[in-house]
Amino acid sequence: MISTDLSGAEFHKSSLSTSGNDCVEVAINLPGLVAVRDSKDPSGPALAFTPAQWRSFVGRVRTGDFDA
């Protein structure tokens, strides 16, 4: 596992999120990095992606590639 400094990350939830804490939060303000964490555990672990990896993932979500 690689440790990445996320101390400057500015995490945001989607404007479509409900008022509950059952969402993911994304930080896109770090150079060359997109960080994702669970809103229920903001001090817990986060996943880190390159911007290209994140765009690919979001694109596949939008096209339904992960729908059951």
C-alpha positions as CSV (number, residue, x, y, z in Angstrom):
1,M,0.0,0.0,0.0
2,I,1.3,3.5,-0.9
3,S,0.7,6.3,1.6
4,T,-0.4,9.6,0.0
5,D,-0.7,12.9,1.9
6,L,-4.3,14.0,1.6
7,S,-4.1,16.7,4.3
8,G,-4.8,19.4,1.6
9,A,-7.7,17.5,0.1
10,E,-11.0,19.4,-0.1
11,F,-13.7,16.7,-0.2
12,H,-17.2,17.3,-1.6
13,K,-20.4,15.3,-1.8
14,S,-22.6,15.4,-4.8
15,S,-25.3,18.0,-4.8
16,L,-27.7,15.0,-5.5
17,S,-26.7,13.3,-2.2
18,T,-29.3,13.0,0.5
19,S,-28.8,14.5,4.0
20,G,-27.6,11.2,5.3
21,N,-24.0,10.0,5.5
22,D,-24.4,7.2,3.0
23,C,-22.3,8.8,0.2
24,V,-18.8,9.0,-1.1
25,E,-16.9,12.3,-1.1
26,V,-14.4,13.2,-3.8
27,A,-11.5,15.6,-3.7
28,I,-10.2,16.9,-7.1
29,N,-8.1,19.8,-5.9
30,L,-4.8,17.8,-5.5
31,P,-2.4,17.9,-8.5
32,G,-2.5,14.6,-10.4
33,L,-4.7,12.9,-7.9
34,V,-8.4,12.3,-7.2
35,A,-9.2,11.1,-3.7
36,V,-12.4,9.3,-2.7
37,R,-13.6,8.5,0.8
38,D,-16.7,7.2,2.6
39,S,-18.7,10.1,4.1
40,K,-19.6,8.0,7.2
41,D,-15.9,7.8,8.1
42,P,-14.2,11.0,7.0
43,S,-11.1,10.3,9.1
44,G,-10.8,6.7,7.7
45,P,-9.0,5.4,4.6
46,A,-9.4,7.0,1.2
47,L,-8.8,5.7,-2.3
48,A,-6.5,7.6,-4.7
49,F,-6.8,7.6,-8.4
50,T,-5.1,9.4,-11.3
51,P,-7.5,11.8,-13.0
52,A,-7.5,9.5,-16.1
53,Q,-8.5,6.5,-13.9
54,W,-11.3,8.5,-12.3
55,R,-12.7,9.8,-15.6
56,S,-12.7,6.2,-16.9
57,F,-14.5,4.9,-13.8
58,V,-17.1,7.7,-13.9
59,G,-17.7,7.2,-17.6
60,R,-18.3,3.5,-17.1
61,V,-20.7,4.3,-14.2
62,R,-22.6,6.7,-16.5
63,T,-22.9,4.1,-19.3
64,G,-24.2,1.4,-16.8
65,D,-21.2,-0.9,-17.1
66,F,-21.5,-1.8,-13.4
67,D,-25.3,-2.2,-13.2
68,A,-26.4,-5.6,-12.1
